[in-house]
Each structure stands twice: as structure tokens, then as C-alpha cells.
């Protein structure tokens, strides 16, 4: 590291390591004599300087690459954590906004439904109040006509008012029950959604915290392993450099001494060459032994470097496996998150379907209520039309008296007072209040049948008279003399026993009285009862 950081002399690393308290002390600087700095040492110094420069460049490039990789890994980790946090916050905001939108929509729909129901109820109340006021006003006008009709009409009005109040009470109770059910269902759904939201938020927070803790722990372990391996390699490289430098210095000193001795011995006598040869031979053996020792040490260093590289490779493989495991856990968490989103969307779809069903039911209920209101209005209009067509007798006696005897009426009252056992009889108990209505209805039907029969009898008599008139005209055209026999028309009119048979009246029905005479007028050519002879004594019968 110290060699690759500066461009100073080759002994600068020792100064840097000496400044560090964790490194061994700096060896003493080697001082070269002026003779060593001469022309003979220029070539080795240049080669050594070039080698050191190349080593510095290689170490600098390696350190720069490592620093760049560390910065890139750190940047990617920070970016990944930020993206996860932003995605989590974005999902939370989207879920919150979606729930707020759903609540607002449902609130608006419920408010609109309640407002529509209240308006409908108010309108129905206004209509009923208007009808009641009209009935009261008509009752006040009818007080001047007859006291008995007033009492009967007041009794009917009281019954109608009581029925209307009961119906309004039932409608109010049904409306309150529907509003309470809607509120309870809304509160239950709101509580369920809030509980599910809290549970999902807690699960996501726990998952994010566990993932961050695992990632921080793995990152810390990898960083510690990397720093320890780097320190070991730096120490070994420093020791190797120190040892190599000391060896090179020792060799240079030995070679320099040998060169000096050889030069001195060469200048001396040649008789010492043999001794020098022996000495040189010993030195050669010693040098070979030193070379072998150095080779063994280099082999040990290479083995150590190989083991260190294998350890680094093992650590890298473990880191890759751990990263792969973390990636799998992340994929699993993402899949779980997608499932949760799908569940949330499905819950939203189910809630929407429930809302649609509720809306359809509300619309169907409104339609049914509208039909009931229309039916009631139609009944009231028909009642008003019938009231206008009532005669004075019907206004005085709106219900015909019963044709049953006193003991028969007591039996009927006893049977009606007894509790019914049959389902149909129990169902008919709910419609006892319509007994008067059916009496009026049966009376109207009987009058309708009587009028139909009277109309048929009048039509037959008219047709018979037309035939007689045609016969008379035919006889008058054939003979101008006075006929001996009277005309068939006069003969028919002189027979008193040929009176037409009266149609069946309503009195023939059990439990009924004779209906009032029809309010329809007879044809104009039959009202006076004029015959062809001018006798006004004959009058056609009526129902």
C-alpha cells in the first residue's frame, strides 16, 4: 500500500510502515559508498527502479479497482435500501388513498340512498297528509247533509286513519331497521378492513426489519473477513519485501567485496590464485546453499499465497451463496407481497360486488315501494270516483244489513272470535278489516249484473217491438182496407198478462238486500211508454 501511494525513493515504504504502530520497526538505511554509486551500479539501479515503478502502478491500479468495487457495492446497497423504503411508503400511500376513496364513495352512496329514502318518505307523507286533509274537508262538508251519514263516514275515516298510522309505523320501523342493518354492516366491514390493514402493516414491517438485520449482519461479516484477509496479505508482502531487500543488500556487499578482493589479488602476485580459487569454490558452494534455502522460502511463500487465494475464493463463494439466499428470501417476500396485493384486490372486488348487490336490492326495494305507492294512489282515485258516483241512499246506508238471523250472526261472531287452527284461516285473520270492503264490492258486482240483465231484457224488447212494427207496416202496405182482425201490435198491447218477467234482483242472493235502482236513464223512445195508438199508459219495466 505504501509503495503505490507515492513517487518517492525506493526506501519510502519503510518510512510509512515505521510511522504505523502496527508494523515492525524500520530497518536501518543502507548507505552505499561512492564507489558503488559509480558507473558499475547504474544498470542495476535503473532496472530496479523500473521494476518498482511497475509494481507501484500495478498496486495502484489494484487498489483503485478495489475502491471502485467497494464504492459501487455500497452505492448499490444504499440505492436498493432506498428503493425498498420508497416502494414500501408508496404502497402504504396507495393503500391509504384507495381505502379513503372507497370510504368516501360508499359514504356518498349511503348518504344519497338515505336522502332519496327520506325524500320519498316525505313525499309519501305529504301525499297521505293531503289525502287525509281532503277527506277531513269532505267530512266537514258532509256534516250539513245528514248526521247518520256523518257518523258512518267519520267511523270509516277513523279506521282508515288508524290503518294509515299503523302502516306508517310499520314503514318507519322497516326503514329504521334497514338503516341500522346498513350501519352495522358498514361498521363490521370497516373494522375488518382496519384489522387486516394493521396485521399486514405489522407483517411487512417485521419482514423489512428482518431483511435489513440479515443484510447488515452479512455485510459486517464480509467486511471483517475482507479486512482480516487484506491485513494478512499486507503483512506477508511486507515481510517478503524486507527479506528480499536484506538478501539483495547482503549479496551486493558480498559481490562488492569479492570484486575488491579480486582486483587487489589480481594486482598482487599470481601465486595466490589457487588459494583464491579454493575460497571462491567455498563461496560458490555457500551461495548455492543460500540459493536453495531462498528457493524453499519462495516455495513456502507461494504455497501460503495459494492457500490465501483459496480462502479468498471460499469466502467469495460463501458471500455469493449468502447473497443468493438473501435474493431468494427477497423473491419469496415479493411473492408474498404480491399474494397480499392480490388478496387486497380480491377483497376490494368482493366489497364492490356486495355494494353492487346492495345497490340492486335498494333499487328493487324502491321500485316495489313505488309500485305500492302507485297502487295506493290508484285505489284512492278509484275510491274518489266511486264516492262521486254514490247515491243518496248509499251515502246514508253505505253497507247493506245482514240477512242472517240473530242466532246465525252469534254463531258467525263466535267462529270469528275463536283462534283458527288452519294456516289459511290464520292468514285470513289479517284481512278481517276488509270485510266492509268486500260487502261494498259484492253489492257493486250485483248491481252490475242486474244492470247487464236489464240491458239485455230491454234490448230483446226493443228488437221484438221492431219486428212487430215491421209486420204492421207490411200489412198496411198490402191492404188499404180496414182489417177485420186487430193488428198484432194492438192485440199484444191489450193482453195484460204479457208483462215482462222481472230480472233477478240482488235480494235473491243470500245475505244481501235489494240494490238501489240503476242510475242510468232509459232510451228516449221508451221513457214515455207511448204506443202506436197514442195510449200513454204503457211504461217499460226497469230493474
C-alpha positions, 0 to 999 in steps of 0.5 A: 500500500505504501509503495503505490501511494507515492513517487518517492525513493525506493526506501519510502515504504519503510518510512510509512510502515515505521510511522504505523504502530502496527508494523515492525520497526524500520530497518536501518538505511543502507548507505552505499559508498561512492564507489558503488554509486559509480558507473558499475551500479547504474544498470542495476539501479535503473532496472530496479527502479523500473521494476518498482515503478511497475509494481507501484502502478500495478498496486495502484491500479489494484487498489483503485479497482478495489475502491471502485468495487467497494464504492459501487457495492455500497452505492448499490446497497444504499440505492436498493435500501432506498428503493425498498423504503420508497416502494414500501411508503408508496404502497402504504400511500396507495393503500391509504388513498384507495381505502379513503376513496372507497370510504368516501364513495360508499359514504356518498352512496349511503348518504344519497340512498338515505336522502332519496329514502327520506325524500320519498318518505316525505313525499309519501307523507305529504301525499297521505297528509293531503289525502287525509286533509281532503277527506277531513274537508269532505267530512266537514262538508258532509256534516250539513247533509245528514248526521247518520251519514256523518257518523258512518263516514267519520267511523270509516275515516277513523279506521282508515286513519288508524290503518294509515298510522299503523302502516306508517309505523310499520314503514318507519320501523322497516326503514329504521331497521334497514338503516341500522342493518346498513350501519352495522354492516358498514361498521363490521366491514370497516373494522375488518378492513382496519384489522387486516390493514394493521396485521399486514402493516405489522407483517411487512414491517417485521419482514423489512426489519428482518431483511435489513438485520440479515443484510447488515449482519452479512455485510459486517461479516464480509467486511471483517473477513475482507479486512482480516484477509487484506491485513494478512496479505499486507503483512506477508508482502511486507515481510517478503519485501524486507527479506528480499531487500536484506538478501539483495543488500547482503549479496551486493556487499558480498559481490562488492567485496569479492570484486575488491578482493579480486582486483587487489589479488589480481594486482598482487602476485599470481601465486595466490590464485589457487588459494583464491580459487579454493575460497571462491569454490567455498563461496560458490558452494555457500551461495548455492546453499543460500540459493536453495534455502531462498528457493524453499522460502519462495516455495513456502511463500507461494504455497501460503499465497495459494492457500490465501487465494483459496480462502479468498475464493471460499469466502467469495463463494460463501458471500455469493451463496449468502447473497443468493439466499438473501435474493431468494428470501427477497423473491419469496417476500415479493411473492408474498407481497404480491399474494397480499396485493392480490388478496387486497384486490380480491377483497376490494372486488368482493366489497364492490360486488356486495355494494353492487348487490346492495345497490340492486336490492335498494333499487328493487326495494324502491321500485316495489315501494313505488309500485305500492305507492302507485297502487295506493294512489290508484285505489284512492282515485278509484275510491274518489270516483266511486264516492262521486258516483254514490247515491243518496241512499248509499251515502246514508246506508253505505253497507247493506244489513245482514240477512242472517238471523240473530242466532246465525250472526252469534254463531258467525261472531263466535267462529270469528272470535275463536283462534283458527287452527288452519294456516289459511284461516290464520292468514285470513285473520289479517284481512278481517278489516276488509270485510266492509270492503268486500260487502261494498264490492259484492253489492257493486258486482250485483248491481252490475249484473242486474244492470247487464240483465236489464240491458239485455231484457230491454234490448230483446224488447226493443228488437221484438217491438221492431219486428212487430212494427215491421209486420204492421207496416207490411200489412198496411202496405198490402191492404188499404182496407180496414182489417177485420182482425186487430193488428198484432201490435194492438192485440199484444198491447191489450193482453195484460198478462204479457208483462215482462218477467222481472230480472233477478234482483240482488235480494235473491242472493243470500245475505244481501238486500235489494240494490238501489235502482240503476242510475242510468236513464232509459232510451228516449223512445221508451221513457214515455211508454207511448204506443202506436195508438197514442195510449200513454199508459204503457211504461217499460219495466226497469230493474 
